[in-house]
Amino acid sequence: MPESHGAKTRRITIKEVEHAAALAKIELAEGEKAQLTEQLDRMLDYFHKIDQINLTGVPPAHHVIELINVFRSDSPQRTLPRKKALSNASKVEENFFKAPRIV
């Protein structure tokens, strides 16, 4: 059940902030938990204000500015010679980049 928060209803609890911090694997001091709870509440209040705007007759926008294909045309080009491509590699093995093993 949401807790009272002055004239508004609290939507984020300290427990939820602790849970999010645990999922993100970060430690928060008690003061940080309270501060984040307040900040998230203010953000949700702002979103609620945005939700109240009457958008009747306003077409949905997928982008703030019109975007037309921003990609270059795809045309075959010569590639770098293997020797030049590997010239700055810190480690090379059998004509390939050698990178540390990641587990």
C-alpha positions, 0 to 999 in steps of 0.5 A, a space after each residue: 500500500 502506498 505511503 502518504 507523502 504530504 499532499 501526494 501519494 508516494 509511489 516508490 518505497 525505500 524497499 523498492 530502492 533497496 531492491 533496485 540497488 541489489 539488482 544493480 549490485 550497488 551499495 547505498 547509504 541510508 541517506 542515499 536511499 532516502 534521497 533516491 526515493 525522493 528523487 524517483 518520486 519527483 520524477 514520477 510526479 513529473 511523468 504524471 503531469 505529462 500524462 495530464 496533457 491533452 493530446 487530442 488531435 496531435 499525431 504521434 511522433 516517433 522522433 523529435 526531428 524528421 529522420 530520413 535514412 541516415 545510413 550511407 549507401 552499401 557498396 562494395 569497397 576494397 578492404 585493408 590488407 591483412 598485414 596493415 589491419 594487424 599492424 597495430 595489434 598488441 598480439 597476433 596469432 596465425 594472422 588473427 587478432 589475439 585477445 584475452 580469454 573472457 569467461 
